[in-house]
Amino acid sequence: MDLTPGTRALVIGGDVRAAGQIARLLADGAEVTVIAPSVTPAIEDLAGRGLISWQARDPDIDDLMGTSVVLREPADGAPADHLHRTGSVTLVGGGPGDPGLLTVAGRAAIEAADVIVADRLAPLAALAWARPGSEIIDVAKIPGGRSTSQEAINQLLVERAASGRHVVRLKGGDNHVFGRGGEELLACHRAGIETRVVPGVTSATAVPALAGIPVTHRGLAQGFAVISGHVPPGHPGSTIDYAALAASGTTIVVLMGVRTLSAICAALADGGLAADTPAAVVADGAMPSQRVVRATLATIDEAAAGIAPPAVAVIGAVADVPGLT
Ligand code: SAH
């Protein structure tokens, strides 16, 4: 759909297919209102982040005047004939958010799937490629909200594949970068399920790239380290040697680090990394709402105070390459 930016769009219905339509409308720059008594977690998340407006009931007709596009959630088609077939599970890396950054092999797997098990950070617009008869399951794990345990997800993949269906496990970025892809493969192997992996474009390199930051650059960085900021330095669950990282001379890329950024920067400074080392935070990479904050190791925490996840932090000289930023 090619829309004029700012076009007002109304989506009636709140299931995961509607989420796919909404993602495409947002990518086209539309202002989206959803009307549905209840919505899938992915839509609840978009509403919570202020990217769409969701009305559970009784929309005020005056509010809807000027709406140019109205979409009803597409109905699920007839179930596929999956009996007497051997099922499989394909891990598909969805890239950082723009469906254009999903591989051709990933798209083919989505088009052929009987079941798609999708996450919050998966590019929901790519669900539009699913065949009408396919089953789409939203297992979005919203921080502090509704969630599905990893054990339940593994079980779901195995059960659906064991009943003869081709299952796509669609995640954001690459399934093997903080995506629990290995655990899901092991669960399938244990159950004797055929598996395939379609690697994805990871946000660890793609999101910095979209903000003009090359994670390596001749003369500036001969490597990069990607770390999870899920637990802060000093936490009993943290296994990262921040002093070694500070001395490594490589670019440091932090995922899941919005909450812990100040503790991570402090640990790197304690390890001897110079206070004036360039640093940047890129939020909502590859989405219409992408934004970038640039500062230094000493100041990035304060500069990025208003930033909400998902965001990637990059620390190192590459965060400020003259001529690229
Ligand atoms: N498997 C994913 C990473 C999962 S961990 C991948 O390879 O990209 C989730 C973290 O990834 C987020 O907390 C954030 O740090 C990062 N992330 C994923 N998509 C992002 C995006 N579009 N913009 C910024 N950060 C993103």
Boltz pocket constraint, residues with backbone or C-beta under 6 A from the ligand:
constraints:
  - pocket:
      binder: B
      contacts: [[A, 95], [A, 96], [A, 97], [A, 121], [A, 171], [A, 172], [A, 173], [A, 174], [A, 175], [A, 176], [A, 177], [A, 178], [A, 179], [A, 201], [A, 202], [A, 203], [A, 204], [A, 207], [A, 254], [A, 255], [A, 256], [A, 257], [A, 282], [A, 283], [A, 284], [A, 285], [A, 286], [A, 287], [A, 309], [A, 310], [A, 311], [A, 312]]
      max_distance: 6.0
